[in-house]
Amino acid sequence: MQTVTRKKIEILADGPLMPRVVAALAEAGIHGHTVVPALSGSGRTGQWSEERLTGAETKQLLWSIASAERADALVQAIAPLLTSHRLLLAITDVEVVRGDRF
């Protein structure tokens, strides 16, 4: 089978912000995605973890695959959130089968 290059999009955001992230995907013409809970991690500001007992905000990780053009449109649509909220956005090249689906 032949593969084609597409863009893998990964976005780490606070759970309450995820509906706005998903809306930005739709605005960019990206309709397929998966959101999973992120339980713990660390970054420039130190370690963090989900706190189920106190109800602290949880982080979520969104995955999607899109064409380069749609990934670029997403960056434009999500730019305001990148500057106002602590989002992590990573876009990498991936090889996919059935590239017409992305």
N, C-alpha and C positions, 0 to 999 in steps of 0.2 A: 504494500500500500504506500501511496505517496503522502507525504506530510507537507504542510505549509506553515510558514512562520506567522504567529499571532502574538499579541501582547498579553501577558499574565498580569493582572492587577491585584494587588494586595493592599488593603486599607485597614489599619488598626484604629479604632475610635471608641470613645465612651458609648455604652449602650444606648442612652437616650438620644445621642446624635445620629445613630445609624439610619433612622428613617430619612433624614436629610441627605445622607450619603447615597442611599438607594435612589432618592429622587434625582440626585445629580447624575447617577448612572443612566436613568431613564432619559433625562434631558440630553445626554450625550448619545442616545440611541443604543445603549447597551441594556439588553433585557434579561440576560441570564446571569445569575450570581448565587453564591452560597454564603451564609453568615453563620459563624460558629462562635461560641463563647471562648474568650481568652482568660485562662485562670490565673496566670502570674507572669512576671517578666521583670526586666530592668532596663533602664535607659539613662539619659544624662542626669535626670533628677533623682535617680536611685531606683530601688526595687519597689514593686507594687504587687498586690495580689487581691483576688476577689474576696470580699468579706461577706459571706452569706448571713452571718449572725446580726450584723449591724445594718445591713441593707445598703452598704456603700455601693457606689456606681460600679458596674461591671464593664469591662472592655469586651469588644467584639471584633472579630476578624472577618473581613469580607474578601472573598475570592471571586474573580471573574476573568473571562478571556474575551478579547475583542480585537478588532482590526486596529492597525496603527492609527488610522484616522479617527476612529471612535475613542481610542485611548487618549489621543491629543485633545479631543473635544471634552473628555472627562476632566482632564487637568484644568482646562479653562473653566469648566462649570464648578469645579470643587475648589478653585483657587481662594475664594473668600474664606472658606472653612479652614484651609491650611494655615492662613495667617491668624485667624481668630480662635482656633481651637488646637489642641494638641493631637493632631492626626499624624499618622505615619502612612505615607503613600509610597509604594514601590511598584515599578513597572519593569518587567523583564521580558525578553524574547523567549517564546516557547514554540515547540513544534507540535502541531496537532493533526490528527486525522479528521477528515470531513470539515475542512476549513470553511466551507460555505455556511456552516452553522454559526460562525462567529463573525 
